[in-house]
Amino acid sequence: MVLVVDDNDAVVITLRELLQKEGYEVKTAHDGLEAYALVKLPECRCMLLDVNMPRINGVELLLLMQAEGIDVPTIVMAGFDDFDEPEMKQFQNVVRFFHKPVEAEPLLRVVRRYAGAVSAGVGKGK
């Protein structure tokens, strides 16, 4: 399962559709608090995480995960220039950083690397 976390509904829908078209099971959350419950699930293999969100932001979620030893490869996405990749990669779970808007193919390459490629015929059960 790939977890998509963003407070922008359009981004969530676009990423969910992109990933489902590739055959991934996708769960979504609109803030870090919702994501915190889902990222602990054993089937969570990769997370796409926005930085700027209500309740618990992306950085706070990464800190919680680090403190609790939750080891889920995380692709961070930011719509502003307050963060860069070297800064975000200081968090143990961050495997890649993208500025929004994110291009589909580079994002999918990273998801495939960390969530695994979905075999033909396997579908959304992977």
PyMOL commands that set and color helices and strands:
alter all, ss='L'
color gray80, all
select helices_A, chain A and resi 9-21+32-39+58-68+85-88+104-115+123-125
alter helices_A, ss='H'
color red, helices_A
select strands_A, chain A and resi 2-5+26-29+46-50+74-78+94-99
alter strands_A, ss='S'
color yellow, strands_A
deselect
rebuild
show_as cartoon
